[in-house]
């Protein structure tokens, strides 16, 4: 994940940076820099946390915590419920992606797998007919129907549970 660049004396000479060596001579130091590349970090996480469909982001570094898949967003009730849930979750501080594109369920779910959001919410005419949303985690450890009225609180609780699970694995001191 880390990288090292050996820069030589190019920049220390250009800046006029010197030090006195053990013989009292003025010398330009050899310069290097060290860093942790975000791209390398993402690749390392994906290498460790994925399945055949795409990445499974830990919630603490996921681009979004929740993805709402609004199937048949051309349906007024689906559009309204998805928008209301999006608003409620963002007010609660959740990082939410709302997918309300006019695409097939399979296409939307395939994209959702590639995004790797830890929590997925499915709202469709079918789920609304039962008065629920489908709630699932990307790692498939949770899959349940949740009553519409209870959805925001249940999703926020699941987000917190996933964060707590991550932090429980972090040692208190290194």
C-alpha positions as CSV (number, residue, x, y, z in Angstrom):
1,X,0.0,0.0,0.0
2,X,2.9,2.3,0.6
3,X,5.2,3.8,-1.9
4,X,8.7,5.3,-1.8
5,X,10.1,7.8,-4.3
6,X,13.9,8.2,-4.3
7,X,14.4,11.8,-5.4
8,X,18.1,12.1,-5.1
9,X,19.5,15.6,-4.7
10,X,17.5,17.2,-7.5
11,X,15.1,19.1,-5.2
12,X,17.6,19.8,-2.3
13,X,20.0,21.4,-4.8
14,X,17.2,23.4,-6.4
15,X,16.1,24.7,-2.9
16,X,19.7,25.3,-1.8
17,X,19.2,22.9,1.1
18,X,22.4,21.8,2.8
19,X,23.9,20.3,5.9
20,X,27.4,20.1,7.4
21,X,28.7,16.5,7.1
22,X,31.1,14.9,9.6
23,X,34.1,16.7,7.9
24,X,32.4,20.1,8.0
25,X,31.6,20.2,4.3
26,X,28.4,21.6,3.0
27,X,26.4,18.8,1.3
28,X,23.0,18.6,-0.3
29,X,21.0,15.8,1.3
30,X,19.5,12.9,-0.6
31,X,15.8,13.3,-0.6
32,X,13.0,10.7,-0.7
33,X,9.3,10.7,0.1
34,X,7.0,8.1,1.5
35,X,3.3,7.8,1.2
36,X,0.2,5.7,1.2
37,X,-1.5,5.7,-2.1
38,X,-5.3,5.9,-2.0
39,X,-5.5,3.8,-5.2
40,X,-3.3,1.1,-3.7
41,X,-5.4,1.1,-0.5
42,X,-8.6,0.6,-2.5
43,X,-7.0,-2.1,-4.5
44,X,-5.8,-3.9,-1.4
45,X,-9.2,-3.7,0.3
46,X,-10.9,-5.0,-2.9
47,X,-8.4,-7.9,-3.1
48,X,-9.3,-9.0,0.4
49,X,-13.0,-8.1,0.5
50,X,-14.8,-9.2,-2.7
51,X,-16.8,-11.9,-4.3
52,X,-17.4,-12.9,-8.0
53,X,-19.7,-9.9,-8.4
54,X,-17.5,-7.1,-7.1
55,X,-16.1,-5.4,-4.0
56,X,-17.6,-5.7,-0.6
57,X,-16.6,-2.5,1.1
58,X,-16.2,-2.2,4.9
59,X,-18.7,0.4,5.9
60,X,-16.0,2.7,7.3
61,X,-14.5,3.3,3.9
62,X,-17.4,2.6,1.5
63,X,-18.1,5.3,-1.1
64,X,-21.7,5.1,0.2
65,X,-23.1,3.3,3.2
66,X,-26.5,2.6,1.6
67,X,-27.8,2.1,-1.9
68,X,-31.5,2.4,-2.5
69,X,-32.6,0.5,-5.6
70,X,-35.9,1.9,-6.7
71,X,-37.2,-0.7,-9.1
72,X,-39.7,0.7,-11.5
73,X,-39.1,4.3,-10.4
74,X,-41.6,5.3,-13.1
75,X,-44.2,4.1,-10.6
76,X,-45.3,7.2,-8.5
77,X,-45.4,5.3,-5.2
78,X,-42.0,3.7,-5.7
79,X,-40.5,7.1,-6.6
80,X,-42.2,8.8,-3.6
81,X,-41.2,6.1,-1.0
82,X,-37.6,5.9,-2.3
83,X,-37.3,9.7,-2.2
84,X,-38.8,9.9,1.3
85,X,-36.4,7.2,2.6
86,X,-33.4,8.9,0.9
87,X,-34.3,12.1,2.7
88,X,-34.9,10.5,6.0
89,X,-31.5,8.6,5.9
90,X,-29.5,11.7,4.7
91,X,-31.1,13.7,7.6
92,X,-29.9,10.9,9.9
93,X,-26.4,11.4,8.6
94,X,-26.2,8.3,6.4
95,X,-24.3,8.4,3.1
96,X,-26.9,7.3,0.6
97,X,-26.9,6.5,-3.2
98,X,-30.4,6.5,-4.8
99,X,-30.6,4.5,-8.0
100,X,-33.9,5.4,-9.7
101,X,-32.8,4.7,-13.3
102,X,-35.2,3.1,-15.8
103,X,-33.2,-0.1,-16.1
104,X,-34.0,-3.7,-15.4
105,X,-33.7,-5.1,-11.9
106,X,-30.9,-7.4,-13.0
107,X,-28.9,-4.5,-14.5
108,X,-29.5,-2.4,-11.3
109,X,-28.5,-5.2,-9.0
110,X,-25.4,-5.9,-11.1
111,X,-24.3,-2.3,-10.8
112,X,-25.1,-2.3,-7.1
113,X,-22.8,-5.3,-6.6
114,X,-20.0,-3.4,-8.5
115,X,-20.5,-0.3,-6.3
116,X,-20.2,-2.6,-3.2
117,X,-22.3,-0.5,-0.9
118,X,-22.5,-2.4,2.5
119,X,-26.3,-1.9,2.8
120,X,-28.9,-2.3,0.0
121,X,-32.5,-1.3,0.1
122,X,-34.9,-2.5,-2.5
123,X,-38.2,-0.6,-3.1
124,X,-40.5,-1.9,-5.8
125,X,-44.2,-2.2,-6.5
126,X,-43.9,-5.8,-5.2
127,X,-42.4,-4.8,-1.9
128,X,-44.7,-1.8,-1.5
129,X,-47.7,-4.1,-2.1
130,X,-46.5,-6.0,1.1
131,X,-45.9,-2.7,2.9
132,X,-42.2,-3.4,3.3
133,X,-38.8,-2.7,1.8
134,X,-36.2,-5.4,1.3
135,X,-33.0,-4.8,3.4
136,X,-29.8,-6.7,2.7
137,X,-26.1,-6.4,3.2
138,X,-23.6,-6.7,0.4
139,X,-21.9,-9.6,2.3
140,X,-25.2,-11.4,2.4
141,X,-25.2,-11.6,6.3
142,X,-28.5,-9.8,6.5
143,X,-31.6,-10.2,4.3
144,X,-34.9,-9.1,5.7
145,X,-38.2,-7.4,5.0
146,X,-38.8,-4.2,7.1
147,X,-42.0,-2.4,7.4
148,X,-42.0,1.0,5.6
149,X,-42.5,3.0,8.8
150,X,-39.6,1.2,10.6
151,X,-37.2,1.3,7.6
152,X,-35.2,4.5,8.5
153,X,-34.6,3.5,12.1
154,X,-33.7,-0.1,11.1
155,X,-31.3,1.0,8.4
156,X,-29.6,3.5,10.7
157,X,-29.3,0.8,13.4
158,X,-27.8,-1.6,10.8
159,X,-25.2,1.0,9.7
160,X,-24.2,1.5,13.3
161,X,-24.0,-2.2,13.9
162,X,-21.7,-2.6,10.8
163,X,-19.5,0.2,12.1
164,X,-19.3,-1.3,15.5
165,X,-18.3,-4.6,14.0
166,X,-15.4,-3.0,12.2
167,X,-14.3,-1.0,15.2
168,X,-14.4,-4.1,17.4
169,X,-11.6,-5.5,15.3
170,X,-9.3,-2.5,15.8
171,X,-6.9,-2.9,18.7
172,X,-7.0,-0.2,21.3
173,X,-3.3,0.3,21.0
174,X,-0.8,-0.7,18.4
